Amino acid sequence: MPEAPHRQLFRDYPLDGALLRFHPASGTSIRIENAQTRHLQRVAPRVAMFGITNKCNLSCDFCSRDVQRESAWTLDSAAQVLQDLSAAGVLEVAFGGGEPFAFRGFADLVQQLHETTPLALNVTTNGLLIRPGTFAAYAGCLGQVRISLYEDPRWRDTAQVLSSYGQRWGANLLVDAAALKTLPSLLAELTALGCHDVSLLSYIGADMHRHLTAQGRLQLAAIVQDAPLPCRLSVCFGNTVPLPRLFDGADGSGDCGAGVDFVSITPDQRMQGCSFHDGGLPARNAQEILAGWQHQRSRLAQPSLRHGCAGRKRAGLLHAQRAHSEPSIRVWQAFSGNNSGECVMVAKFDTISDANSYLAQLLPAWKPEADYAPEWQQLFQAQAVAGPGLAYGEMPRDLLAIGRSVLAMGYGLEDQFPELRALAWKQGAASMSGGIHSHEVTLLAAVRTASADEARKLAAVEWADEFQARPFIYGDTLLLVMGLMGQEGELEACKRSLEALADGRPLAVEVHSDIVSSESMLEVMKRLGAQIHQTPRLVLQFWGGDPAVAQKKAAHFAQRVTEAEVTVAAACVLISGLSRRKRLAVLAYRQGATVGALDAAELQVSARLVLPELPKQKGKRAVQPLIDIELLQDELRLSLWPGVPLQVEQGYRGAAQVRVTSTQPERVLETLKQAAQRLGATTHFWVSEPQALAMSVRRLLAEVRK
C-alpha cells in the first residue's frame, strides 16, 4: 500500500523544554533544544502502548498481562480513540495485548488508521498467527513488527514471511541469567534472517534467579557492543547496564518515561504508566486518557512495585535541573529508539566530470532511504559489484557530488553502501576509509583563492547558524569545519552554500568520523610542513555469525591475492605493496567484507585478546580467566622493537586491549597473532590511521592545488 501524503510530513511534538520533529513513515526523529524551545511543554503522551485484546494463543509465565482482564475494545471504539489521540498530538501507537493478530478486525483497524491518521503503527506479536496469505492485508501499513522470541522455533517462519513482504521487523528477547550464554549466536542468526534490530528486555518478577547479577550486566554490555545488528535495551534496565545512551531517560530526567513519555492502555480500557503497573485510570475514550495523563501524571509515573523495575521518581528532575552542555540538536531514526549511527561514503574521483558521470547512473532511480531500485540492482549486477546483501540494500538519504567527491549518507549500524563503494572503486575512484556507524560526522571543506587576503575575506562570510562553520586560513586556502547533524536536506544545503562561496574557485571536501575541535585543527595545521610518509594499503574485515566462518572467509580471500603482500590475522586482512587497489577492493566488497583504503605509512594496529572460560564445575559458575597485562606487555616489548608506541590495558571479562603504532603493521599483526596463540586467546584485530584528520586535511590541500 503506498504511503499517504500525510505520512511523508514531519510532525512537531513539544517536549518539556525542547521540540521533537518526527517522520511517521521512516521513524526519523529530530530533537531540538535551545532558547526558543525552553517554554515548550508536553501536551500529550508521545506513544500509546495499546493492548487491543487480552486474548492470546500462548501462556508465557513471564508475561505482564493480567489474564483476568476482559477485552472491551471493538474495531470502531479502538479506531475512534486512536484517531482522537493522534489529533491531540500522540505520534506512535504500539499494539500489544494479548496477541494483536488474534483481535477480530485487526487488519481493518490498521488499514483505517493508516489512511486517516499520521500515527506510526507498530505491533508486538508472538508471530504464530502471521502467515504468507494473511499478512498481505497489513503490507505497507506498519512501521515495524516486533516478534517476541520464545522456545517455539516457528518464529523463524514468521521472520521469513515478514522479509518476503519487505516489512521492517525486529525482535524482542527476554534477557535473564540463562539467556546470556546463547545470546551472541541468536543475534547472529537474527542478522542473517534480516532482523532490523533487537530489543533486549529485562526480567521483571519475583524469581531472583532470573535477574542479572552485576557481572551478568557487564557481560550483557560486552555482547551488545560486539553485536552484529542494532540492539537496544528496555527502559526497565535503567542505567544498570554500562552502555552509552542517547538520552538520560525521558527529557534527560533519568526517568524511564513511563506515564509521561508513554502510557499503557489495557484491553479492559484502563490507563497505566506501563504494563507492569497494577490498577489504572479510566481510558474509555481519548478525553479520559488525556485528562488522566494531564492531572494524574505523578501517579502514572510511579515505579512499579514488581521486583526489577528500575524506574526513578521524577521529583523535580525535569529540564530546569538538566545540564545544558548537551547538543542542541540530536537526530536518530527508529520507531521508539535504536542503536544506530550515520553511515557515510566519500568517493574521490580524478575529475569533476568522472564524479558527475558516476552520479548520472544512480540519480534517475534514487529515492532517499528506499529499497534498492530495480535499476540499481541491475546496474550493480552488470558491473559485477553486487554483494551478498544486494536483495536487502537501501538507498542513501543523501547522494550528491561536491567537486571531485561523491558523498552518500544514511543511517544504520553497518555499512549501508557496499555496492556504491565497490562501483566507485571500479569506475576509478578511491573510497575513503571509515564512515561506518559514526555518531559524530564532520564535513571538512577547502576553497583555494588567489591570495591570503582573498581567503581572509571569504572567511568573514557569515554562515547560517545551523552549519556552525568554523574557518581556518592556510596560505591562499580557506579551510572550513562543519559538524553535520544528519538532518534531511542538510548535506544538499551545505553543497549549495559551499559552491556559492567558492564561485568557481577550486573546491574540495572530506568527511571525518569524529568531532573536530578547533585545537585539533590548529595542531594539524602547525604540522603541515612536516612530511607524512605514505604507503598505500588495504585493510579488510570479514564478518560472520560464527567467528570461525569469518576467519575462514579471510583466509580464503588471502589465498586469491597474488600481486601484493598479505597478512591475515583472524578475520582481518592487511594488503601491502599494492600499485593499484581497485581490483581487490571490488572483490572484497563482493565477498561481504568492509574495505578501508589506508595511505599513511605509520598505522595503528588494535587487538582485543580474550581467554576462553574454564570448564564449568558442578555447583560452581564458569570462571573467566584474566590475562596478565604486565606480563603480556613485557612479552610484546621483547618481541617488537625498542621505542615502539605500545599500550596494553585490561578490558571487560579479563580481556587485553592492545594498541601498537608502527610503520611495520604487518610485523605487529604477526607478533600479536603469535602472542594470542601462546595464550590460547581469541582475538579481534583492526588497522587504522592514527593521524586520520591530518591525512584528510592534506588530501584537501592537494586536491584544490591539482
C-alpha positions, 0 to 999 in steps of 0.5 A, a space after each residue: 500500500 503506498 504511503 499517504 501524503 500525510 505520512 511523508 510530513 514531519 510532525 512537531 511534538 513539544 517536549 518539556 523544554 525542547 521540540 521533537 520533529 518526527 517522520 511517521 513513515 521512516 521513524 526519523 526523529 529530530 530533537 531540538 533544544 535551545 532558547 526558543 524551545 525552553 517554554 515548550 511543554 508536553 501536551 500529550 503522551 508521545 506513544 500509546 502502548 495499546 493492548 487491543 485484546 487480552 486474548 492470546 494463543 500462548 501462556 508465557 509465565 513471564 508475561 505482564 498481562 493480567 489474564 483476568 482482564 476482559 477485552 472491551 475494545 471493538 474495531 470502531 471504539 479502538 479506531 475512534 480513540 486512536 484517531 482522537 489521540 493522534 489529533 491531540 498530538 500522540 505520534 506512535 501507537 504500539 499494539 500489544 495485548 494479548 496477541 494483536 493478530 488474534 483481535 477480530 478486525 485487526 487488519 481493518 483497524 490498521 488499514 483505517 488508521 493508516 489512511 486517516 491518521 499520521 500515527 506510526 503503527 507498530 505491533 508486538 506479536 508472538 508471530 504464530 498467527 502471521 502467515 504468507 496469505 494473511 499478512 498481505 492485508 497489513 503490507 505497507 501499513 506498519 512501521 515495524 513488527 516486533 516478534 517476541 522470541 520464545 522456545 517455539 522455533 516457528 518464529 523463524 517462519 514468521 521472520 521469513 514471511 515478514 522479509 518476503 513482504 519487505 516489512 521492517 521487523 525486529 525482535 524482542 528477547 527476554 534477557 535473564 541469567 540463562 539467556 546470556 550464554 546463547 545470546 551472541 549466536 541468536 543475534 547472529 542468526 537474527 542478522 542473517 534472517 534480516 532482523 532490523 534490530 533487537 530489543 533486549 528486555 529485562 526480567 521483571 518478577 519475583 524469581 531472583 534467579 532470573 535477574 542479572 547479577 552485576 557481572 551478568 550486566 557487564 557481560 550483557 554490555 560486552 555482547 551488545 557492543 560486539 553485536 552484529 545488528 542494532 540492539 537496544 535495551 528496555 527502559 526497565 534496565 535503567 542505567 544498570 547496564 554500562 552502555 552509552 545512551 542517547 538520552 538520560 531517560 525521558 527529557 534527560 530526567 533519568 526517568 524511564 518515561 513511563 506515564 509521561 513519555 508513554 502510557 499503557 492502555 489495557 484491553 479492559 480500557 484502563 490507563 497505566 504508566 506501563 504494563 507492569 503497573 497494577 490498577 489504572 485510570 479510566 481510558 474509555 475514550 481519548 478525553 479520559 486518557 488525556 485528562 488522566 495523563 494531564 492531572 494524574 501524571 505523578 501517579 502514572 509515573 510511579 515505579 512499579 512495585 514488581 521486583 526489577 523495575 528500575 524506574 526513578 521518581 521524577 521529583 523535580 528532575 525535569 529540564 530546569 535541573 538538566 545540564 545544558 552542555 548537551 547538543 542542541 540538536 540530536 537526530 536518530 531514526 527508529 520507531 521508539 529508539 535504536 542503536 544506530 549511527 550515520 553511515 557515510 561514503 566519500 568517493 574521490 574521483 580524478 575529475 569533476 566530470 568522472 564524479 558527475 558521470 558516476 552520479 548520472 547512473 544512480 540519480 534517475 532511480 534514487 529515492 532517499 532511504 528506499 529499497 534498492 531500485 530495480 535499476 540499481 540492482 541491475 546496474 550493480 549486477 552488470 558491473 559485477 559489484 553486487 554483494 551478498 546483501 544486494 536483495 536487502 540494500 537501501 538507498 542513501 538519504 543523501 547522494 550528491 557530488 561536491 567537486 571531485 567527491 561523491 558523498 552518500 549518507 544514511 543511517 544504520 549500524 553497518 555499512 549501508 553502501 557496499 555496492 556504491 563503494 565497490 562501483 566507485 572503486 571500479 569506475 576509478 575512484 578511491 573510497 575513503 576509509 571509515 564512515 561506518 556507524 559514526 555518531 559524530 560526522 564532520 564535513 571538512 571543506 577547502 576553497 583555494 583563492 588567489 591570495 591570503 587576503 582573498 581567503 581572509 575575506 571569504 572567511 568573514 562570510 557569515 554562515 547560517 547558524 545551523 552549519 556552525 562553520 568554523 574557518 581556518 586560513 592556510 596560505 591562499 586556502 580557506 579551510 572550513 569545519 562543519 559538524 553535520 547533524 544528519 538532518 534531511 536536506 542538510 548535506 544538499 544545503 551545505 553543497 549549495 552554500 559551499 559552491 556559492 562561496 567558492 564561485 568557481 574557485 577550486 573546491 574540495 571536501 572530506 568527511 571525518 568520523 569524529 568531532 573536530 575541535 578547533 585545537 585539533 585543527 590548529 595542531 594539524 595545521 602547525 604540522 603541515 610542513 612536516 612530511 607524512 610518509 605514505 604507503 598505500 594499503 588495504 585493510 579488510 574485515 570479514 564478518 560472520 555469525 560464527 567467528 570461525 566462518 569469518 576467519 575462514 572467509 579471510 583466509 580464503 580471500 588471502 589465498 586469491 591475492 597474488 600481486 601484493 603482500 598479505 597478512 591475515 590475522 583472524 578475520 582481518 586482512 592487511 594488503 601491502 605493496 599494492 600499485 593499484 587497489 581497485 581490483 581487490 577492493 571490488 572483490 572484497 566488497 563482493 565477498 561481504 567484507 568492509 574495505 578501508 583504503 589506508 595511505 599513511 605509512 605509520 598505522 595503528 594496529 588494535 587487538 582485543 585478546 580474550 581467554 576462553 572460560 574454564 570448564 564449568 564445575 558442578 555447583 560452581 559458575 564458569 570462571 573467566 580467566 584474566 590475562 596478565 597485562 604486565 606480563 603480556 606487555 613485557 612479552 610484546 616489548 621483547 618481541 617488537 622493537 625498542 621505542 615502539 608506541 605500545 599500550 596494553 590495558 585490561 578490558 571487560 571479562 579479563 580481556 587485553 586491549 592492545 594498541 601498537 603504532 608502527 610503520 611495520 603493521 604487518 610485523 605487529 599483526 604477526 607478533 600479536 597473532 603469535 602472542 594470542 596463540 601462546 595464550 590460547 586467546 581469541 582475538 579481534 584485530 583492526 588497522 587504522 590511521 592514527 593521524 586520520 584528520 591530518 591525512 584528510 586535511 592534506 588530501 584537501 590541500 592537494 586536491 584544490 592545488 591539482 
